[in-house]
Every structure is written in C-alpha cells, then in structure tokens.
C-alpha cells in the first residue's frame, strides 16, 4: 500500500499496486480509446483480424534481432520489448499514437520501480520513422500513471462500455466494425 499526495486536491490517498496492476496494452488503450479498453478488458478482442496489428507484429519480430534481452515477460502482465543496460526499449511502427506509447512505457518504468525497486530510463524506437524518444520517469508522471490506473479499474468495472466517440483514427482500428455496425430492425 502506498500513500500518494495529489497536487490538485492537496490530499493523501492510498493505492495498492496489486489491486491496480494491469497489462501495458490497457494503459495504451486508455489513451487511445476508453471504449476499446473496456471491450478488451471484457475479453472482446478484435486484433487477430487486423492487418495493421499483423504488420506491427512483423515489424516487431524483424527489428533488433541481435538484442539478447528481447520480449521479457514480467509478472505475466508486462512484455518488455527490449532491456538494454539502463534502458527499457519499446518498439513501435510510428509515432501516430505517441502519448499512448509514452504512457505505456512510463507505466513499465513505474511498475519496475514500485514493485521491484529497479529504476530504468525508457526509449521508444519508432522503426518506420527511424527515430528514438528518450523517457525519464518523474514524480509528475508517476502521479499521472496512478490516476490512470485508478481510472482504468473504474472503466473496466462498468457494466456497459463508455459511449462511442468518433475519433480521427477509428476507421483504422481493429474494433471499427464492432463499434460502428448498424443493425437494422
């Protein structure tokens, strides 16, 4: 159990990481689409039918083949793409979903620090763009992660999915047909 001081309200609250820990993909989905997060949390997965997801897997498998510590599973919930010295590296195709990618990697850094006492830096490798972004976990980011974890737990406990929002990238989403299917009576 950790005690957290929130700057906004000036209050102390406690969170239990065991109660709030989630897969990294849920952090990513939280920042992309809360409805997608809810569907995924209920076991409704559409990724297996997505050519974009398949392309991502192929790029991921073919990138950084010489790395020794690749795809390391931590606590059966986090899959770290690459561990290299002081860095955890996340491999992504492009930076189109940069905030979601960053928050996913920040969560990995946060989890390693809080659960194992291991402090690392992060790097997101955007393969298609041949660019890297370095991330360093700060107390402000830790607070944002904690609030995100609390909100994810709340969303996943709901009986119904969040209201459908039409976002610019919906048509490329694996869940597009599910969300936008029109039923005729």
Buried (B, 14 or more C-beta within 10 A) or exposed (E): EEEBEEEEEEEEEEBEBEEBBBBBBBBBBBBBBBBBBBBBBEEEEBBEEBEEBEEBEEBBEEBBEEBEEBEEEBEEEBBBBBBBEEBBBBBBBBBBBBEBBBBBBBBBBBBBBBBEEEEBBBBBBBBEEEEEBEBEBEEEBBBBBBBBBBEBBEBBEEEEBBEEEEEEEBEEBBBBEBBEEEEEE
